[in-house]
Amino acid sequence: SWGSIEESSAQDMREQHTDLLTTQRRVALVVDSTCDLPDELVDRHGIVIVPVQVIDGDEAYLDRVEVQAEDLYLRMRKGDTFTTSQPPPGTIVRTFQDALCDADRVLALFLGSKLSGTYQSAQVAAGAVDGSVTTFDSRTASLGLGLLTLRAAELIEEGHPIPDVVAEMDRIRDRSGAFFTVDTFENLLRSGRVGRGRAWLGGILDIKPILEVTPEGTVAPLDRVRGSEALIPRVLEHLERRLTPRPARLRMGVVHADAADIAKQLREEFERRFDPIDVLTHAVTAALGVHVGPGAWGVFFQIEEPAPTS
């Protein structure tokens, strides 16, 4: 009674669905839970996540699955302490095997090898899966890893083979960067990143560090300021220098550990100053929050245009 069907496009829809499955199943993308990508992007691109473990006393919890950052920060502010542990190689092997049920090959990106043993565990796991897995050392963490993973997903969906994707990841990684700061030195002190004397002096003088994830994949001091109010202007100064002249294709990211207002302010500044194609904003996952503590935040930039030729 509502009308008649004059033409059907069901066959076209089935063909499109088949094409989509073929693209998705050709290469599966695996990344560890420290990538800090929003769930909606993880789901949209079919990314498989390997959880890092958060240790609470004698109990181990899977990051992003069994423990959430918001709950962890509430307890940390009350004085509770936690540690982390990399995924066991057996867990990564099973993740690779599951991914290969729907794909011919796996490309796996992991937390930087100089920041964690997770990448080495992934290499061991890849050796047990018949050469079907290619691992990539991101040399970074958090949204540095997440932005690389997002670009890899786009390239895979465009049909690029793994060697070409890896070559592009190498180039992008060398032109990307990250700065972060912490509200207290205590968590970095426990992780061995700063000495007790420096932590005590920083607390007394209200010195706030600006740390950098270097191109080699290490954490190094970049700058310091007196008081939290000076942090954002100084970080913006460093970004202005790194991003001049302006890249034609730029992605940026902001992460925070219970500092959403600062993240919002940074996002607005990035959109106004740098005209990026994306500014991802996300809470730091619990596994990273253990090491930086409540109040920490970080910024990331990823230059995706081809490097200039001489």
TORKOL-4160 file (C-alpha; in steps of 0.2 Angstrom, whole numbers, padded with zeros to 4 digits, m for minus):
310
<pt num="1" X="0000" Y="0000" Z="0000"/>
<pt num="2" X="0015" Y="0012" Z="0002"/>
<pt num="3" X="0021" Y="0009" Z="m0016"/>
<pt num="4" X="0030" Y="m0003" Z="m0027"/>
<pt num="5" X="0049" Y="m0008" Z="m0029"/>
<pt num="6" X="0055" Y="m0003" Z="m0046"/>
<pt num="7" X="0073" Y="m0007" Z="m0044"/>
<pt num="8" X="0084" Y="m0016" Z="m0031"/>
<pt num="9" X="0103" Y="m0013" Z="m0027"/>
<pt num="10" X="0105" Y="m0028" Z="m0016"/>
<pt num="11" X="0118" Y="m0036" Z="m0027"/>
<pt num="12" X="0128" Y="m0020" Z="m0027"/>
<pt num="13" X="0127" Y="m0020" Z="m0008"/>
<pt num="14" X="0133" Y="m0038" Z="m0007"/>
<pt num="15" X="0148" Y="m0034" Z="m0018"/>
<pt num="16" X="0152" Y="m0019" Z="m0008"/>
<pt num="17" X="0151" Y="m0030" Z="0008"/>
<pt num="18" X="0162" Y="m0043" Z="0000"/>
<pt num="19" X="0175" Y="m0030" Z="m0005"/>
<pt num="20" X="0175" Y="m0023" Z="0012"/>
<pt num="21" X="0178" Y="m0040" Z="0020"/>
<pt num="22" X="0192" Y="m0044" Z="0008"/>
<pt num="23" X="0201" Y="m0028" Z="0012"/>
<pt num="24" X="0199" Y="m0031" Z="0031"/>
<pt num="25" X="0204" Y="m0049" Z="0031"/>
<pt num="26" X="0219" Y="m0047" Z="0020"/>
<pt num="27" X="0229" Y="m0039" Z="0034"/>
<pt num="28" X="0224" Y="m0038" Z="0052"/>
<pt num="29" X="0231" Y="m0024" Z="0063"/>
<pt num="30" X="0236" Y="m0028" Z="0081"/>
<pt num="31" X="0242" Y="m0015" Z="0094"/>
<pt num="32" X="0244" Y="m0015" Z="0113"/>
<pt num="33" X="0232" Y="m0006" Z="0125"/>
<pt num="34" X="0244" Y="0009" Z="0128"/>
<pt num="35" X="0239" Y="0016" Z="0111"/>
<pt num="36" X="0226" Y="0027" Z="0119"/>
<pt num="37" X="0215" Y="0026" Z="0104"/>
<pt num="38" X="0196" Y="0030" Z="0107"/>
<pt num="39" X="0185" Y="0014" Z="0106"/>
<pt num="40" X="0175" Y="0021" Z="0092"/>
<pt num="41" X="0191" Y="0021" Z="0081"/>
<pt num="42" X="0197" Y="0004" Z="0087"/>
<pt num="43" X="0180" Y="m0003" Z="0082"/>
<pt num="44" X="0179" Y="0007" Z="0065"/>
<pt num="45" X="0195" Y="0000" Z="0059"/>
<pt num="46" X="0194" Y="m0017" Z="0066"/>
<pt num="47" X="0210" Y="m0015" Z="0077"/>
<pt num="48" X="0214" Y="m0029" Z="0089"/>
<pt num="49" X="0221" Y="m0024" Z="0106"/>
<pt num="50" X="0232" Y="m0034" Z="0117"/>
<pt num="51" X="0230" Y="m0028" Z="0135"/>
<pt num="52" X="0245" Y="m0024" Z="0146"/>
<pt num="53" X="0243" Y="m0029" Z="0164"/>
<pt num="54" X="0240" Y="m0018" Z="0179"/>
<pt num="55" X="0246" Y="m0025" Z="0195"/>
<pt num="56" X="0237" Y="m0022" Z="0211"/>
<pt num="57" X="0246" Y="m0031" Z="0225"/>
<pt num="58" X="0244" Y="m0050" Z="0221"/>
<pt num="59" X="0231" Y="m0047" Z="0208"/>
<pt num="60" X="0234" Y="m0043" Z="0189"/>
<pt num="61" X="0220" Y="m0034" Z="0179"/>
<pt num="62" X="0219" Y="m0032" Z="0160"/>
<pt num="63" X="0221" Y="m0014" Z="0154"/>
<pt num="64" X="0206" Y="m0007" Z="0146"/>
<pt num="65" X="0196" Y="m0023" Z="0150"/>
<pt num="66" X="0196" Y="m0026" Z="0169"/>
<pt num="67" X="0203" Y="m0009" Z="0175"/>
<pt num="68" X="0198" Y="0009" Z="0170"/>
<pt num="69" X="0209" Y="0024" Z="0172"/>
<pt num="70" X="0196" Y="0034" Z="0181"/>
<pt num="71" X="0195" Y="0021" Z="0196"/>
<pt num="72" X="0214" Y="0020" Z="0197"/>
<pt num="73" X="0216" Y="0039" Z="0198"/>
<pt num="74" X="0204" Y="0040" Z="0213"/>
<pt num="75" X="0214" Y="0027" Z="0222"/>
<pt num="76" X="0231" Y="0034" Z="0218"/>
<pt num="77" X="0225" Y="0051" Z="0225"/>
<pt num="78" X="0222" Y="0042" Z="0241"/>
<pt num="79" X="0239" Y="0035" Z="0241"/>
<pt num="80" X="0237" Y="0018" Z="0233"/>
<pt num="81" X="0251" Y="0012" Z="0222"/>
<pt num="82" X="0251" Y="0000" Z="0207"/>
<pt num="83" X="0264" Y="m0008" Z="0195"/>
<pt num="84" X="0262" Y="m0014" Z="0177"/>
<pt num="85" X="0268" Y="m0030" Z="0168"/>
<pt num="86" X="0269" Y="m0033" Z="0149"/>
<pt num="87" X="0258" Y="m0046" Z="0141"/>
<pt num="88" X="0265" Y="m0064" Z="0142"/>
<pt num="89" X="0271" Y="m0070" Z="0125"/>
<pt num="90" X="0258" Y="m0084" Z="0126"/>
<pt num="91" X="0244" Y="m0071" Z="0126"/>
<pt num="92" X="0251" Y="m0062" Z="0111"/>
<pt num="93" X="0253" Y="m0078" Z="0102"/>
<pt num="94" X="0234" Y="m0082" Z="0105"/>
<pt num="95" X="0230" Y="m0064" Z="0099"/>
<pt num="96" X="0240" Y="m0066" Z="0083"/>
<pt num="97" X="0232" Y="m0083" Z="0080"/>
<pt num="98" X="0214" Y="m0076" Z="0083"/>
<pt num="99" X="0218" Y="m0061" Z="0071"/>
<pt num="100" X="0224" Y="m0074" Z="0058"/>
<pt num="101" X="0207" Y="m0083" Z="0058"/>
<pt num="102" X="0201" Y="m0068" Z="0048"/>
<pt num="103" X="0216" Y="m0062" Z="0039"/>
<pt num="104" X="0231" Y="m0068" Z="0029"/>
<pt num="105" X="0244" Y="m0058" Z="0038"/>
<pt num="106" X="0245" Y="m0047" Z="0054"/>
<pt num="107" X="0254" Y="m0031" Z="0056"/>
<pt num="108" X="0257" Y="m0027" Z="0075"/>
<pt num="109" X="0263" Y="m0011" Z="0082"/>
<pt num="110" X="0269" Y="m0010" Z="0100"/>
<pt num="111" X="0275" Y="0002" Z="0114"/>
<pt num="112" X="0293" Y="0007" Z="0111"/>
<pt num="113" X="0306" Y="m0006" Z="0114"/>
<pt num="114" X="0316" Y="0006" Z="0125"/>
<pt num="115" X="0301" Y="0010" Z="0136"/>
<pt num="116" X="0294" Y="m0008" Z="0139"/>
<pt num="117" X="0298" Y="m0026" Z="0136"/>
<pt num="118" X="0281" Y="m0028" Z="0126"/>
<pt num="119" X="0289" Y="m0026" Z="0109"/>
<pt num="120" X="0302" Y="m0040" Z="0113"/>
<pt num="121" X="0288" Y="m0051" Z="0119"/>
<pt num="122" X="0279" Y="m0048" Z="0103"/>
<pt num="123" X="0294" Y="m0053" Z="0093"/>
<pt num="124" X="0295" Y="m0069" Z="0102"/>
<pt num="125" X="0277" Y="m0072" Z="0099"/>
<pt num="126" X="0278" Y="m0068" Z="0080"/>
<pt num="127" X="0291" Y="m0081" Z="0078"/>
<pt num="128" X="0279" Y="m0094" Z="0084"/>
<pt num="129" X="0266" Y="m0090" Z="0071"/>
<pt num="130" X="0274" Y="m0096" Z="0055"/>
<pt num="131" X="0280" Y="m0080" Z="0048"/>
<pt num="132" X="0263" Y="m0072" Z="0046"/>
<pt num="133" X="0266" Y="m0058" Z="0058"/>
<pt num="134" X="0276" Y="m0042" Z="0055"/>
<pt num="135" X="0280" Y="m0032" Z="0071"/>
<pt num="136" X="0284" Y="m0014" Z="0071"/>
<pt num="137" X="0293" Y="m0004" Z="0085"/>
<pt num="138" X="0284" Y="0012" Z="0087"/>
<pt num="139" X="0298" Y="0020" Z="0098"/>
<pt num="140" X="0284" Y="0029" Z="0107"/>
<pt num="141" X="0269" Y="0027" Z="0118"/>
<pt num="142" X="0251" Y="0033" Z="0121"/>
<pt num="143" X="0244" Y="0043" Z="0106"/>
<pt num="144" X="0261" Y="0042" Z="0098"/>
<pt num="145" X="0258" Y="0024" Z="0095"/>
<pt num="146" X="0239" Y="0027" Z="0092"/>
<pt num="147" X="0242" Y="0040" Z="0078"/>
<pt num="148" X="0254" Y="0028" Z="0070"/>
<pt num="149" X="0241" Y="0014" Z="0071"/>
<pt num="150" X="0228" Y="0025" Z="0064"/>
<pt num="151" X="0238" Y="0029" Z="0049"/>
<pt num="152" X="0243" Y="0011" Z="0046"/>
<pt num="153" X="0224" Y="0006" Z="0047"/>
<pt num="154" X="0220" Y="0019" Z="0033"/>
<pt num="155" X="0235" Y="0013" Z="0022"/>
<pt num="156" X="0229" Y="m0005" Z="0024"/>
<pt num="157" X="0211" Y="m0001" Z="0020"/>
<pt num="158" X="0218" Y="0008" Z="0004"/>
<pt num="159" X="0226" Y="m0008" Z="m0001"/>
<pt num="160" X="0244" Y="m0005" Z="0002"/>
<pt num="161" X="0255" Y="m0020" Z="0005"/>
<pt num="162" X="0263" Y="m0022" Z="0022"/>
<pt num="163" X="0281" Y="m0018" Z="0016"/>
<pt num="164" X="0274" Y="m0001" Z="0010"/>
<pt num="165" X="0265" Y="0002" Z="0026"/>
<pt num="166" X="0280" Y="m0002" Z="0036"/>
<pt num="167" X="0291" Y="0010" Z="0025"/>
<pt num="168" X="0278" Y="0024" Z="0028"/>
<pt num="169" X="0278" Y="0020" Z="0047"/>
<pt num="170" X="0297" Y="0022" Z="0047"/>
<pt num="171" X="0296" Y="0039" Z="0039"/>
<pt num="172" X="0282" Y="0045" Z="0049"/>
<pt num="173" X="0289" Y="0040" Z="0065"/>
<pt num="174" X="0305" Y="0049" Z="0062"/>
<pt num="175" X="0295" Y="0065" Z="0059"/>
<pt num="176" X="0284" Y="0064" Z="0074"/>
<pt num="177" X="0286" Y="0069" Z="0092"/>
<pt num="178" X="0278" Y="0070" Z="0110"/>
<pt num="179" X="0280" Y="0081" Z="0125"/>
<pt num="180" X="0272" Y="0077" Z="0142"/>
<pt num="181" X="0272" Y="0083" Z="0160"/>
<pt num="182" X="0268" Y="0077" Z="0177"/>
<pt num="183" X="0260" Y="0085" Z="0192"/>
<pt num="184" X="0271" Y="0075" Z="0204"/>
<pt num="185" X="0287" Y="0067" Z="0203"/>
<pt num="186" X="0282" Y="0052" Z="0214"/>
<pt num="187" X="0277" Y="0040" Z="0200"/>
<pt num="188" X="0292" Y="0044" Z="0189"/>
<pt num="189" X="0303" Y="0042" Z="0205"/>
<pt num="190" X="0296" Y="0024" Z="0208"/>
<pt num="191" X="0298" Y="0020" Z="0189"/>
<pt num="192" X="0317" Y="0026" Z="0190"/>
<pt num="193" X="0314" Y="0040" Z="0178"/>
<pt num="194" X="0321" Y="0053" Z="0190"/>
<pt num="195" X="0332" Y="0053" Z="0205"/>
<pt num="196" X="0326" Y="0056" Z="0223"/>
<pt num="197" X="0336" Y="0072" Z="0225"/>
<pt num="198" X="0329" Y="0080" Z="0209"/>
<pt num="199" X="0311" Y="0074" Z="0214"/>
<pt num="200" X="0313" Y="0083" Z="0231"/>
<pt num="201" X="0320" Y="0099" Z="0224"/>
<pt num="202" X="0306" Y="0099" Z="0210"/>
<pt num="203" X="0293" Y="0098" Z="0224"/>
<pt num="204" X="0300" Y="0111" Z="0235"/>
<pt num="205" X="0302" Y="0124" Z="0221"/>
<pt num="206" X="0286" Y="0119" Z="0212"/>
<pt num="207" X="0297" Y="0115" Z="0196"/>
<pt num="208" X="0286" Y="0107" Z="0183"/>
<pt num="209" X="0296" Y="0096" Z="0170"/>
<pt num="210" X="0293" Y="0095" Z="0151"/>
<pt num="211" X="0299" Y="0078" Z="0145"/>
<pt num="212" X="0301" Y="0073" Z="0127"/>
<pt num="213" X="0299" Y="0056" Z="0119"/>
<pt num="214" X="0315" Y="0056" Z="0107"/>
<pt num="215" X="0316" Y="0049" Z="0090"/>
<pt num="216" X="0326" Y="0035" Z="0097"/>
<pt num="217" X="0312" Y="0030" Z="0108"/>
<pt num="218" X="0318" Y="0036" Z="0125"/>
<pt num="219" X="0312" Y="0049" Z="0138"/>
<pt num="220" X="0323" Y="0064" Z="0140"/>
<pt num="221" X="0321" Y="0081" Z="0149"/>
<pt num="222" X="0317" Y="0095" Z="0137"/>
<pt num="223" X="0313" Y="0110" Z="0148"/>
<pt num="224" X="0306" Y="0115" Z="0165"/>
<pt num="225" X="0295" Y="0129" Z="0171"/>
<pt num="226" X="0290" Y="0136" Z="0188"/>
<pt num="227" X="0272" Y="0133" Z="0192"/>
<pt num="228" X="0258" Y="0124" Z="0182"/>
<pt num="229" X="0252" Y="0140" Z="0174"/>
<pt num="230" X="0268" Y="0142" Z="0163"/>
<pt num="231" X="0267" Y="0124" Z="0156"/>
<pt num="232" X="0254" Y="0126" Z="0142"/>
<pt num="233" X="0262" Y="0142" Z="0135"/>
<pt num="234" X="0280" Y="0134" Z="0135"/>
<pt num="235" X="0274" Y="0118" Z="0127"/>
<pt num="236" X="0265" Y="0128" Z="0113"/>
<pt num="237" X="0282" Y="0137" Z="0110"/>
<pt num="238" X="0291" Y="0121" Z="0108"/>
<pt num="239" X="0277" Y="0115" Z="0096"/>
<pt num="240" X="0278" Y="0131" Z="0086"/>
<pt num="241" X="0297" Y="0128" Z="0083"/>
<pt num="242" X="0294" Y="0110" Z="0078"/>
<pt num="243" X="0280" Y="0114" Z="0067"/>
<pt num="244" X="0287" Y="0128" Z="0057"/>
<pt num="245" X="0285" Y="0129" Z="0042"/>
<pt num="246" X="0268" Y="0121" Z="0044"/>
<pt num="247" X="0266" Y="0104" Z="0038"/>
<pt num="248" X="0253" Y="0101" Z="0024"/>
<pt num="249" X="0246" Y="0086" Z="0033"/>
<pt num="250" X="0247" Y="0085" Z="0052"/>
<pt num="251" X="0239" Y="0075" Z="0065"/>
<pt num="252" X="0239" Y="0079" Z="0083"/>
<pt num="253" X="0234" Y="0072" Z="0100"/>
<pt num="254" X="0231" Y="0076" Z="0118"/>
<pt num="255" X="0230" Y="0064" Z="0132"/>
<pt num="256" X="0227" Y="0067" Z="0150"/>
<pt num="257" X="0227" Y="0058" Z="0167"/>
<pt num="258" X="0212" Y="0066" Z="0176"/>
<pt num="259" X="0215" Y="0083" Z="0168"/>
<pt num="260" X="0201" Y="0085" Z="0156"/>
<pt num="261" X="0200" Y="0104" Z="0157"/>
<pt num="262" X="0218" Y="0105" Z="0151"/>
<pt num="263" X="0216" Y="0093" Z="0137"/>
<pt num="264" X="0201" Y="0103" Z="0131"/>
<pt num="265" X="0211" Y="0119" Z="0131"/>
<pt num="266" X="0225" Y="0111" Z="0122"/>
<pt num="267" X="0214" Y="0104" Z="0109"/>
<pt num="268" X="0206" Y="0121" Z="0105"/>
<pt num="269" X="0223" Y="0129" Z="0104"/>
<pt num="270" X="0229" Y="0116" Z="0092"/>
<pt num="271" X="0214" Y="0118" Z="0081"/>
<pt num="272" X="0217" Y="0137" Z="0081"/>
<pt num="273" X="0236" Y="0137" Z="0078"/>
<pt num="274" X="0240" Y="0122" Z="0068"/>
<pt num="275" X="0225" Y="0117" Z="0057"/>
<pt num="276" X="0228" Y="0098" Z="0059"/>
<pt num="277" X="0217" Y="0086" Z="0050"/>
<pt num="278" X="0213" Y="0077" Z="0067"/>
<pt num="279" X="0216" Y="0081" Z="0085"/>
<pt num="280" X="0212" Y="0066" Z="0095"/>
<pt num="281" X="0209" Y="0068" Z="0114"/>
<pt num="282" X="0209" Y="0054" Z="0126"/>
<pt num="283" X="0211" Y="0049" Z="0144"/>
<pt num="284" X="0228" Y="0040" Z="0147"/>
<pt num="285" X="0225" Y="0022" Z="0149"/>
<pt num="286" X="0227" Y="0014" Z="0166"/>
<pt num="287" X="0243" Y="0006" Z="0162"/>
<pt num="288" X="0252" Y="0022" Z="0158"/>
<pt num="289" X="0243" Y="0032" Z="0172"/>
<pt num="290" X="0252" Y="0020" Z="0184"/>
<pt num="291" X="0269" Y="0028" Z="0179"/>
<pt num="292" X="0264" Y="0046" Z="0176"/>
<pt num="293" X="0251" Y="0049" Z="0190"/>
<pt num="294" X="0235" Y="0060" Z="0191"/>
<pt num="295" X="0237" Y="0077" Z="0183"/>
<pt num="296" X="0249" Y="0072" Z="0170"/>
<pt num="297" X="0246" Y="0076" Z="0152"/>
<pt num="298" X="0254" Y="0075" Z="0135"/>
<pt num="299" X="0254" Y="0081" Z="0117"/>
<pt num="300" X="0258" Y="0072" Z="0101"/>
<pt num="301" X="0261" Y="0078" Z="0083"/>
<pt num="302" X="0262" Y="0067" Z="0067"/>
<pt num="303" X="0268" Y="0074" Z="0051"/>
<pt num="304" X="0262" Y="0063" Z="0037"/>
<pt num="305" X="0266" Y="0073" Z="0021"/>
<pt num="306" X="0282" Y="0067" Z="0011"/>
<pt num="307" X="0298" Y="0073" Z="0017"/>
<pt num="308" X="0305" Y="0087" Z="0006"/>
<pt num="309" X="0318" Y="0082" Z="m0007"/>
<pt num="310" X="0334" Y="0091" Z="m0009"/>
